Amino acid sequence: MHPAIHVDVVIIGSGAGGGTVAASLAPLVAAGKRVLLLEKGGRIDPKQLTGAEVESAALHYAHGGAHPTVDRTVTLAYAEGLGGSTLVYTGTSMTPPERVIAGWNLPGLSHADVVKRTEKFAAQNGAAFIPDELINENNWLFQKGCEALGREARQFPINVRGCKGSSLCNLGCPNNAKQGTAQVQIPAAMAQGVEVVTHAQVTALRVGGRGGILDVQVDGAPHPHGSKSAWTAGRYVVHANSVVLAAGAIHSPALLLRSGLTAELPAIGRFWTCHPAHILAGEHDRAIDGFVGHPKSFVWEERVEAERYFLESCMYFPFITAKNLTGFGPDHERLMAAYERLQMILVLACDDALPEQRIDIDGGGQPIVRYKLMPKTIEAMVRGTRAAAEIFFAAGASAVHAPSARPTLIERTENADLNTRITTSQFLPGTISVSAAHFMGGCRMGVSPRDSVTSVRGQVHGHDWLFVADGSLFPTALEINPYLTIMALADHVAQAVADREGHTLT
């Protein structure tokens, strides 16, 4: 084992939460503090990205992008590398609705403050509406279909600089255009003296004096992307005055569970939620230009408050598309043969944060996800599927592939029968490919340690040295892409950490 390492602040994880905290706390280095960021994954060089789906998934995603829930009805895809899931998101940059933040009812957290912080990071990351020439026909058809139905498809800002329209966002941008934490916040933090160590997994943490003690295992095995850790392989013990846990809504709860804190904090891992999603395809009679430009530009969310779903334009490459389209054999083959003529829409449901939906750990301490599609969530996805089918047909599609229809292919002549063709009775979990987008909860903010894990400032109840700063803080599901909100909350937590370290952030 290597000699013990002593730091003032250690940050675990480098995604939207951890990368933000690193940049926000970087001024502490000039004040004489030692700030360390630990990342389980490696540093991925954009030059090594080929755009090949399976190869890129192995480089970026834990479990190759196919971590199943315990009941195997939902697949979870999350990145593992410097930058976390900001490596593979599409850059969608949106601020949360006021009703969601107000509904959290957390004294000391206002919607105005969250918006102010999201605007700061949107500016840092160059979030803006992409120019029309980068909006492909797949996206325009979504907007056209909504308009024909009297619906408003809202364009959202994207955090890119110098986008070349490769459309490979979910596989890692080969042009380094996407402005995630690996491109913006972490380099800024390192320039000010924050130390970054990759391939470093924190296996457990415990109380040590006034701070925490971390057991860290640095991996020395060869990695496909060629990056190496700044530390030599082996086990390390890190002593820190303040610890910021930002490993994401799966790994942050799992680390707290491994560390034995559940007796005093029964909510650890519980109230986990996400946006269950599935891909729909509309078949046109001509080729659709969906393979260049940015893959996502528009959202339709007018019914999200009442009906608990929203729709996004989307485009996925052949392997992911084939995996997500229901059916086998000739019917599936026929639909994939029409791939270049497919328009795509992503249906996302907003589910409830329930105590039984949770992150747990197996006998080896690895995270497992105990999450089930509840009846209300299935109903929302079915309503979203009907709405998406209407948009496809309004945009000129000749047929729609709907997973919760039997048969799954609905012809244009059956457009009037969508309510009877697409039903909850035909949405059978385990037979429909559902992916979990936007993981949230598991270390929720709140007032009482009985039903929450941290205070509104991200400080773990009963442990003034321990903070959480990622999507696991959310008390309930957000109704939009959460990345800017995660950054805003992480910035809020960073101020609490700085206060503990006797430093005021400007």
MOLINPE-V786637 format. One record per helix or strand of 3 or more residues. SS is the DSSP state (helix for helix, strand for strand). FROM is the first residue (numbers start at 1). TO is the last residue. If there is no record, write none. Layout:
ss=<SS,SS>
from=<FROM,FROM>
to=<TO,TO>
This chain:
ss=<strand,helix,helix,strand,helix,helix,helix,helix,helix,helix,helix,helix,strand,helix,helix,strand,strand,strand,strand,helix,strand,strand,helix,strand,helix,helix,helix,strand,strand,strand,helix,strand,strand,helix,helix,strand,strand,helix,helix>
from=<5,16,27,35,46,53,62,84,98,111,132,137,157,169,185,195,200,211,234,248,273,298,304,309,318,329,339,342,358,367,375,399,409,412,424,435,466,471,483>
to=<12,25,30,38,48,60,65,87,104,124,134,148,160,171,191,197,208,218,245,258,283,300,307,313,324,337,341,349,361,370,394,401,411,421,426,440,468,473,500>
